[in-house]
Amino acid sequence: MLQPFPGDSPPPNCLHGCFSSSPFHGAAASEHPPDLTPTVTSATLRRNFAQTTVSTIFPDTEFVDPNSLPSHQESFSDFIQAYPNYSDTYKIDRIRSDHYFHLGLSHYTCLDYIGIGLYSYSQLLNYDPSTYQISSSLSESPFFSVSPKIGNLKEKLLHDGGQETEFEYSMKRRIMGFLKISEEDYSMVFTANRTSAFRLVAESYPFNSKRKLLTVYDYESEAVNEINRVSEKRGAKVAAAEFSWPRLKLCSSKLRKMVTAGKNGSKKKKKGIFVFPLHSRVTGSRYPYLWMSVAQENGWHVMIDACGLGPKDMDSFGLSIYNPDFMVCSFYKVFGENPSGFGCLFVKKSTIPILESSTGSGMVNLVPTDNPISLHTLEISRTQTESDETYSFSSSVEYKGLDHVDSLGLVATGNRSRCLINWLVSALYKLKHSTTSRLVKIYGQKVNFNRGPAVAFNLFNQKGEKIEPFIVQKLADCSNISLGKGFLKNILFEDDYEGVKDRVFEKKKNRDIDEPRISVLTAALGFLANFEDVYKLWIFVARFLDSEFVDKESGRCGVHVFEHKNREVV
């Protein structure tokens, strides 16, 4: 059986934007051991990347005064010195200036978008040529609207495509092509959101007292809470992986025991569902793909949560290798303008027969807006014969958001986000109240070649008291920066850290049980993020070095500040 390698470091990555998903890395010794040279080289490249970041980004420097920070030009010069390959991604800057120019005109920095954008802002102008401004005078539902429907998931999957509209067929075909998912192997339904997709799986999966649900999340999620609730109600035994404090590293030995416990399930009788997110959309931590193989070999149905992936990360996933039973992803309309959208639930066709018939809500229809200029040339005809249904597809429907990502590829988008997120992490750690008191605490991985394009952090005042994330989020919004807010959970404190547990955790009453968690701020970088975005966030965070900043800025922004009792010291 394949075993996750010690420490659960992610699979080896290349320095050019891709990360390997080889199922053989870390495998048990075989008759013909693989050549280890690529692994050594990859490890060296990752180590060199971290060393270059640390030695080039403000080396031996700490900033205690917000007015002492280097200029944007100075900082960008150091940034390019550390990451010369960033210059190869300037095509993204051209796409941003040509098709998403509202980001520059509004001077707004969006660091809270999760998912993949379907359209470009320039298509909104095509939709309404009279509107060349960023006001909300455009239609409330440009391109399409979402209409909820009641239905039976199993029946819908079995008759895939039988009741969809021409517009829905066009959308489905484009999305499956973008994600490189075979229509021969998988059926797909549109859902209201990620939570709805999770609930649909829980309602249809044949849980009983002997089947389990095992999830791998270091943060609180409405979707995960929902699949836990419904599955437990239907008889499943619910369990979750844990993450060790302070680095929030996946506790691989405990997870391995949960995955391998009991007899291996047969093809007809599985242990349950193993829900795997590939990486954390809050902390940016990546998890080895090998866990999917381990789960499958031990009799689990595997469900992949791809909602937090980068726009081209599926290119490196190796879908044909792992063949998950379920996969969930999400799409929104326009980055920085319209975050509304929908979720997608993919189910492997060979898995559909084991589902139970269940009628409920969660699925949706996509209804195109009447005669939008960017969509009006859609032409799809269907011919029904006695044996099967054939399609004659001719369409000029443009999904420029997806087209732009496809034109860039995994190398450019992966390299760019890697450079930006690691610069941000390194720069945030240079902000200190004094030589012993940091302004910023980052949760999870720090500078790391393999980290995803997201970071979880908190700010602390000079007394070591955490500044309420809600307040920081509101003050950021007042400075035209949108940040996310979340909660870390499933954290394991070993004996050495047991003493700090009460200072770190906050308590939430949930079903009469004290549920410990940590509230955090999150910044997520989309493929359109640039250096100005991360520099602007850094400058904003540095203003908290001024002990009077919160009071002064809260008054200006109308944010209510209250006393905090959290005394976590960084």
Disulfide bonds with the S-S distance in Angstrom:
Cys14-Cys18 2.14
Cys478-Cys557 2.18
